Amino acid sequence: MKILIVEDDLPLLEAIKEIFENESFDTTGTSMGDEGCFLAEQGSYDLILLDVMLPGMNGLDIVKHLRGHQISTPIIMLTAKDSVEDCVRGLDAGADDYVTKPFAVTVLLARARAVLRRRGTIDLDGKMSCGQIQLVPGLRDAYAGEEPLRLSPKEYELLEFFLCNKEQILSRDQIFERIWGFESESASTAVDVYVHHLRKKLAPYGGEIYLKTIRGVGYLFKGDSNVQ
């Protein structure tokens, strides 16, 4: 899963990146508020860790901006002990949680996992599932029931992105940016090609029924109770 970290204390930024990378997260970091807002707007992250006081656009304004533009990525705000009021305003604006500095590594990780669980991204074991489809992000393993799914790295990343965003329409541009990146030399048609491959591999287990094409837009991965 991908995490965006927006923190102007560079040593702390690097420390947080290392913490989450050691837990098999893919991280992007910036110390500038404006750049953080721009990156968050791309909608390709599973979690945002956001400092309140930032150069340029501050954390509160970033939360308001993202929620005002219907970007629902979970946000945990990072704040000094004497600015808890700012985090309360952040929660009211749409942030999901906050952590005060200094914080213990275990607390930050636990808060992140708790937010992802509340959003239905992971379960108590840190796994991701939908019906009989299950992913183990730390190992990059995928299963249909007890059977391992033999996915290529891109197919795994694609399925993980869909499970992170169940019940949300993902445009082809969003998917391409998340899996390949706009600087990639691959053509955007790679999205449709890999979705086709993924459907074929899920088909023997009935998993392809979750993945719906939204004509002219992109794809929707439906949750367990809404498959038709």
JOURNOR-V181313 format. One record per residue. N is the residue number from 0. RES is the residue in one small letter. BURIAL is # if it has 24 or more other ideal C-beta (glycine too) atoms within 12 Angstrom, else .. Layout:
n:N res:RES burial:BURIAL
n:N res:RES burial:BURIAL
This chain:
n:0 res:m burial:#
n:1 res:k burial:#
n:2 res:i burial:#
n:3 res:l burial:#
n:4 res:i burial:#
n:5 res:v burial:#
n:6 res:e burial:#
n:7 res:d burial:#
n:8 res:d burial:.
n:9 res:l burial:.
n:10 res:p burial:.
n:11 res:l burial:#
n:12 res:l burial:#
n:13 res:e burial:.
n:14 res:a burial:#
n:15 res:i burial:#
n:16 res:k burial:#
n:17 res:e burial:.
n:18 res:i burial:#
n:19 res:f burial:#
n:20 res:e burial:.
n:21 res:n burial:.
n:22 res:e burial:#
n:23 res:s burial:.
n:24 res:f burial:#
n:25 res:d burial:#
n:26 res:t burial:#
n:27 res:t burial:#
n:28 res:g burial:#
n:29 res:t burial:#
n:30 res:s burial:#
n:31 res:m burial:.
n:32 res:g burial:#
n:33 res:d burial:.
n:34 res:e burial:#
n:35 res:g burial:#
n:36 res:c burial:#
n:37 res:f burial:.
n:38 res:l burial:#
n:39 res:a burial:#
n:40 res:e burial:#
n:41 res:q burial:#
n:42 res:g burial:#
n:43 res:s burial:#
n:44 res:y burial:#
n:45 res:d burial:#
n:46 res:l burial:#
n:47 res:i burial:#
n:48 res:l burial:#
n:49 res:l burial:#
n:50 res:d burial:#
n:51 res:v burial:#
n:52 res:m burial:#
n:53 res:l burial:#
n:54 res:p burial:.
n:55 res:g burial:.
n:56 res:m burial:#
n:57 res:n burial:#
n:58 res:g burial:#
n:59 res:l burial:#
n:60 res:d burial:#
n:61 res:i burial:#
n:62 res:v burial:#
n:63 res:k burial:.
n:64 res:h burial:#
n:65 res:l burial:#
n:66 res:r burial:#
n:67 res:g burial:.
n:68 res:h burial:.
n:69 res:q burial:.
n:70 res:i burial:#
n:71 res:s burial:#
n:72 res:t burial:#
n:73 res:p burial:#
n:74 res:i burial:#
n:75 res:i burial:#
n:76 res:m burial:#
n:77 res:l burial:#
n:78 res:t burial:#
n:79 res:a burial:.
n:80 res:k burial:.
n:81 res:d burial:.
n:82 res:s burial:.
n:83 res:v burial:.
n:84 res:e burial:.
n:85 res:d burial:#
n:86 res:c burial:#
n:87 res:v burial:.
n:88 res:r burial:.
n:89 res:g burial:#
n:90 res:l burial:#
n:91 res:d burial:.
n:92 res:a burial:#
n:93 res:g burial:#
n:94 res:a burial:#
n:95 res:d burial:#
n:96 res:d burial:#
n:97 res:y burial:#
n:98 res:v burial:#
n:99 res:t burial:#
n:100 res:k burial:#
n:101 res:p burial:.
n:102 res:f burial:#
n:103 res:a burial:.
n:104 res:v burial:.
n:105 res:t burial:.
n:106 res:v burial:.
n:107 res:l burial:#
n:108 res:l burial:#
n:109 res:a burial:.
n:110 res:r burial:#
n:111 res:a burial:#
n:112 res:r burial:#
n:113 res:a burial:.
n:114 res:v burial:#
n:115 res:l burial:#
n:116 res:r burial:.
n:117 res:r burial:.
n:118 res:r burial:#
n:119 res:g burial:#
n:120 res:t burial:#
n:121 res:i burial:#
n:122 res:d burial:.
n:123 res:l burial:.
n:124 res:d burial:.
n:125 res:g burial:#
n:126 res:k burial:#
n:127 res:m burial:#
n:128 res:s burial:#
n:129 res:c burial:#
n:130 res:g burial:#
n:131 res:q burial:.
n:132 res:i burial:#
n:133 res:q burial:#
n:134 res:l burial:#
n:135 res:v burial:.
n:136 res:p burial:#
n:137 res:g burial:.
n:138 res:l burial:.
n:139 res:r burial:.
n:140 res:d burial:.
n:141 res:a burial:#
n:142 res:y burial:#
n:143 res:a burial:#
n:144 res:g burial:.
n:145 res:e burial:.
n:146 res:e burial:.
n:147 res:p burial:.
n:148 res:l burial:#
n:149 res:r burial:.
n:150 res:l burial:#
n:151 res:s burial:.
n:152 res:p burial:.
n:153 res:k burial:#
n:154 res:e burial:#
n:155 res:y burial:#
n:156 res:e burial:#
n:157 res:l burial:#
n:158 res:l burial:#
n:159 res:e burial:#
n:160 res:f burial:#
n:161 res:f burial:#
n:162 res:l burial:#
n:163 res:c burial:#
n:164 res:n burial:#
n:165 res:k burial:#
n:166 res:e burial:#
n:167 res:q burial:#
n:168 res:i burial:#
n:169 res:l burial:#
n:170 res:s burial:.
n:171 res:r burial:#
n:172 res:d burial:.
n:173 res:q burial:#
n:174 res:i burial:#
n:175 res:f burial:#
n:176 res:e burial:#
n:177 res:r burial:#
n:178 res:i burial:#
n:179 res:w burial:#
n:180 res:g burial:.
n:181 res:f burial:.
n:182 res:e burial:.
n:183 res:s burial:.
n:184 res:e burial:.
n:185 res:s burial:.
n:186 res:a burial:.
n:187 res:s burial:.
n:188 res:t burial:.
n:189 res:a burial:#
n:190 res:v burial:#
n:191 res:d burial:.
n:192 res:v burial:.
n:193 res:y burial:#
n:194 res:v burial:#
n:195 res:h burial:.
n:196 res:h burial:#
n:197 res:l burial:#
n:198 res:r burial:#
n:199 res:k burial:.
n:200 res:k burial:#
n:201 res:l burial:#
n:202 res:a burial:.
n:203 res:p burial:.
n:204 res:y burial:#
n:205 res:g burial:.
n:206 res:g burial:#
n:207 res:e burial:#
n:208 res:i burial:.
n:209 res:y burial:#
n:210 res:l burial:#
n:211 res:k burial:#
n:212 res:t burial:.
n:213 res:i burial:.
n:214 res:r burial:.
n:215 res:g burial:.
n:216 res:v burial:.
n:217 res:g burial:#
n:218 res:y burial:#
n:219 res:l burial:#
n:220 res:f burial:#
n:221 res:k burial:#
n:222 res:g burial:.
n:223 res:d burial:.
n:224 res:s burial:.
n:225 res:n burial:.
n:226 res:v burial:.
n:227 res:q burial:.
